[in-house]
Amino acid sequence: MRLSRFFIDAPLSLGQHELPEAQAHYIGRVLRLAAGDAVQLFDGSGQEFRGELVEVGKKRVQVELREAFAGLAESPLRVHLGQGLSRGERMDWAIQKATELGAVEITPLVSERCEVRLKDERADKRLAHWRQVAISACEQCGRSVLPVIHAPVALADWQRQVEADLKLVLHPVAAPLASHARPGTLAFLIGPEGGLSDTEVESAKAAGFHAARLGPRVLRTETAPVVALSVAQQLWGDF
């Protein structure tokens, strides 16, 4: 039977721990786990911990961690995904799947055809929401290290600042991914729902990006990162 696995946003060690309120509520009130049930926790450091619930109350859950071990190894290909901002579930989907597919950094990008504008408090709430999407994806897929979810930035700023052995902008008229040599680090630039403008593509090329295509069909903004990361992991990563 698969253990219930939870991310704890605090350093873990062997011994007893009182779990944060959010996890305590989920374990006790939603999953209805009880004292004596086994759990597995991780804190994003790459370590995993197995233990047993020793107290489950309405507001308090205590766990005793009895075993520590190395978590799932990260892909040798370190990918920074620059994803054009899209609305609602499309952005959540892109972040969730990019996390499952091993991206180590994800930056939402504000571009010319972007239909989403986030400011101040709303931007902070969306960033917290996207981080939780990534946490849930890590809990589900077995990753022991969380990807870094950056605050949204302007496309022009990101493409000037991002560093990688290979930087690619997806474009329907270009050489395929497989035509490039194996990189250790990779930056992917994917446009929003309306795509990138010709000016933005040329600007990316001037910043050191190479145009690359995934195939003959134009993919939606939320589909493109899934396909791009899958192909990259197959070519150069751990698939």
C-alpha positions as CSV (number, residue, x, y, z in Angstrom):
1,M,0.0,0.0,0.0
2,R,1.4,3.4,-1.0
3,L,2.1,5.7,2.0
4,S,0.4,9.1,2.3
5,R,3.1,11.6,1.4
6,F,3.2,15.3,2.4
7,F,5.4,18.3,2.0
8,I,6.3,20.2,5.2
9,D,7.6,23.7,4.7
10,A,10.1,23.4,7.5
11,P,13.3,21.5,8.1
12,L,12.6,17.9,9.2
13,S,14.7,15.5,11.2
14,L,14.2,12.2,13.1
15,G,12.0,12.4,16.2
16,Q,8.7,13.9,17.0
17,H,7.2,16.8,15.1
18,E,3.9,18.7,15.4
19,L,2.6,19.3,11.9
20,P,1.5,22.7,10.6
21,E,-2.2,23.5,10.8
22,A,-2.9,23.1,7.1
23,Q,-1.4,19.6,7.0
24,A,-3.0,18.7,10.3
25,H,-6.4,19.6,9.1
26,Y,-6.0,17.6,5.8
27,I,-4.6,14.5,7.6
28,G,-7.2,14.5,10.4
29,R,-10.3,16.0,8.9
30,V,-10.1,15.2,5.2
31,L,-8.1,11.9,5.0
32,R,-9.3,10.9,8.5
33,L,-6.0,9.2,9.3
34,A,-5.5,7.9,12.8
35,A,-2.8,7.4,15.3
36,G,-0.7,4.4,14.2
37,D,-1.0,5.2,10.5
38,A,2.3,5.4,8.5
39,V,3.2,8.6,6.6
40,Q,6.0,9.9,4.5
41,L,7.2,13.5,4.7
42,F,9.6,15.6,2.7
43,D,10.8,19.2,3.2
44,G,12.2,20.0,-0.3
45,S,15.8,19.4,0.7
46,G,16.0,16.1,-1.2
47,Q,15.6,14.0,1.9
48,E,12.5,11.8,2.7
49,F,11.3,10.7,6.1
50,R,9.0,7.8,7.1
51,G,7.2,7.7,10.4
52,E,4.0,7.1,12.2
53,L,1.2,9.4,13.4
54,V,1.3,9.3,17.2
55,E,-1.5,11.8,17.9
56,V,-4.4,13.0,15.6
57,G,-6.7,15.6,17.0
58,K,-9.0,18.2,15.6
59,K,-6.3,20.9,15.5
60,R,-3.1,19.0,16.5
61,V,-1.3,16.2,14.7
62,Q,1.9,14.8,16.0
63,V,4.2,12.5,14.0
64,E,7.3,10.5,14.9
65,L,9.8,10.2,12.1
66,R,11.9,7.0,12.4
67,E,13.6,6.7,9.0
68,A,15.5,9.1,6.8
69,F,16.6,8.4,3.3
70,A,17.6,10.1,0.0
71,G,14.6,11.0,-2.2
72,L,14.1,10.6,-5.9
73,A,17.1,11.8,-7.8
74,E,16.5,14.9,-9.9
75,S,17.0,14.8,-13.7
76,P,20.5,15.5,-14.9
77,L,18.9,18.0,-17.3
78,R,18.1,21.2,-15.4
79,V,15.3,23.1,-17.2
80,H,14.2,26.7,-16.6
81,L,10.8,27.1,-18.2
82,G,9.7,30.6,-19.2
83,Q,6.0,30.3,-19.6
84,G,3.8,33.0,-21.1
85,L,1.0,34.0,-18.7
86,S,-2.3,32.4,-19.5
87,R,-5.7,32.5,-17.8
88,G,-6.8,30.2,-14.9
89,E,-6.5,26.5,-15.3
90,R,-4.2,26.8,-18.3
91,M,-1.4,28.3,-16.2
92,D,-2.1,25.8,-13.3
93,W,-1.9,22.9,-15.8
94,A,1.4,24.2,-17.3
95,I,3.0,24.6,-13.8
96,Q,1.7,21.2,-12.6
97,K,2.9,19.3,-15.6
98,A,6.3,21.1,-15.8
99,T,6.8,20.1,-12.1
100,E,6.0,16.5,-12.9
101,L,8.3,16.6,-15.9
102,G,11.3,17.8,-13.9
103,A,11.6,21.6,-14.4
104,V,13.7,23.1,-11.7
105,E,12.6,26.8,-12.3
106,I,9.4,28.2,-13.7
107,T,9.0,31.9,-14.5
108,P,5.6,33.3,-15.7
109,L,6.2,35.8,-18.5
110,V,4.3,39.0,-19.4
111,S,4.5,39.4,-23.2
112,E,2.9,41.5,-25.9
113,R,-0.1,39.2,-26.5
114,C,-0.5,38.2,-22.9
115,E,-4.2,38.6,-21.8
116,V,-3.4,38.4,-18.1
117,R,-2.2,41.3,-16.0
118,L,-1.3,40.8,-12.3
119,K,-0.5,43.6,-9.9
120,D,0.4,43.8,-6.2
121,E,-1.8,41.8,-3.9
122,R,-3.3,39.8,-6.8
123,A,0.1,38.8,-8.1
124,D,1.2,37.7,-4.6
125,K,-1.9,35.5,-4.3
126,R,-1.4,33.9,-7.7
127,L,2.3,33.2,-6.9
128,A,1.3,31.5,-3.6
129,H,-1.4,29.5,-5.5
130,W,1.1,28.4,-8.2
131,R,3.6,27.3,-5.5
132,Q,0.9,25.2,-4.0
133,V,0.1,23.7,-7.4
134,A,3.8,22.7,-7.6
135,I,3.8,21.3,-4.1
136,S,0.8,19.1,-4.8
137,A,2.5,17.9,-8.0
138,C,5.6,17.0,-6.1
139,E,3.6,15.1,-3.5
140,Q,1.9,13.1,-6.3
141,C,4.8,12.4,-8.6
142,G,7.5,11.6,-6.0
143,R,9.9,14.6,-6.4
144,S,11.7,15.4,-3.2
145,V,12.9,18.9,-4.4
146,L,10.4,21.7,-5.3
147,P,10.9,23.7,-8.4
148,V,11.4,27.4,-7.9
149,I,8.3,29.4,-9.0
150,H,9.4,32.9,-9.7
151,A,7.2,36.0,-9.7
152,P,6.0,37.1,-13.1
153,V,8.4,39.3,-15.1
154,A,8.5,41.0,-18.4
155,L,9.5,38.7,-21.3
156,A,12.3,41.1,-22.4
157,D,13.8,41.2,-18.9
158,W,13.7,37.4,-18.5
159,Q,15.3,36.6,-21.9
160,R,18.2,38.9,-21.1
161,Q,18.8,37.5,-17.6
162,V,18.2,33.8,-17.9
163,E,21.4,31.7,-18.2
164,A,21.6,28.2,-19.7
165,D,23.9,26.1,-21.9
166,L,21.1,26.0,-24.5
167,K,18.2,28.5,-24.8
168,L,15.3,27.6,-27.0
169,V,12.2,29.5,-28.2
170,L,9.5,27.3,-29.6
171,H,8.6,28.3,-33.2
172,P,6.7,26.3,-35.9
173,V,9.3,27.1,-38.5
174,A,12.7,25.9,-37.1
175,A,15.0,23.0,-36.7
176,P,13.7,20.2,-34.4
177,L,14.9,19.8,-30.8
178,A,16.9,16.8,-31.6
179,S,19.2,18.8,-33.9
180,H,20.9,20.4,-30.8
181,A,23.8,18.9,-28.8
182,R,23.1,17.7,-25.3
183,P,23.1,20.6,-22.8
184,G,23.4,20.4,-19.0
185,T,21.1,23.3,-18.5
186,L,18.2,24.3,-20.7
187,A,15.9,27.3,-20.9
188,F,12.6,27.0,-22.8
189,L,10.6,30.0,-23.9
190,I,6.9,29.3,-24.5
191,G,4.5,32.0,-25.5
192,P,1.0,32.8,-24.1
193,E,-2.4,31.9,-25.7
194,G,-1.9,34.4,-28.5
195,G,1.7,33.2,-29.1
196,L,4.8,35.3,-29.4
197,S,5.0,38.1,-31.9
198,D,7.6,38.1,-34.7
199,T,9.4,40.9,-32.9
200,E,9.5,38.9,-29.6
201,V,10.9,35.9,-31.4
202,E,13.6,38.0,-33.1
203,S,14.4,39.7,-29.8
204,A,14.8,36.2,-28.1
205,K,17.2,35.2,-30.9
206,A,19.2,38.4,-30.3
207,A,19.4,37.4,-26.6
208,G,20.9,34.0,-27.5
209,F,17.9,31.8,-28.0
210,H,17.6,29.3,-30.9
211,A,14.3,28.7,-32.6
212,A,13.2,25.0,-32.3
213,R,10.0,23.2,-33.3
214,L,8.2,20.2,-31.8
215,G,6.4,19.0,-34.9
216,P,4.1,20.0,-37.7
217,R,1.1,21.1,-35.5
218,V,0.7,24.3,-33.5
219,L,0.2,23.4,-29.8
220,R,-1.8,25.3,-27.2
221,T,0.2,27.2,-24.6
222,E,-0.6,24.7,-21.9
223,T,0.3,21.7,-24.2
224,A,3.6,23.0,-25.4
225,P,5.5,22.7,-22.1
226,V,4.3,19.1,-21.6
227,V,5.6,18.1,-25.1
228,A,8.7,20.2,-25.0
229,L,9.8,18.9,-21.5
230,S,8.9,15.3,-22.4
231,V,11.0,15.4,-25.6
232,A,13.9,17.2,-23.8
233,Q,13.9,14.6,-21.0
234,Q,13.8,11.8,-23.6
235,L,16.8,13.3,-25.5
236,W,18.9,14.6,-22.7
237,G,17.4,13.8,-19.3
238,D,16.2,10.8,-17.4
239,F,13.4,9.4,-19.6
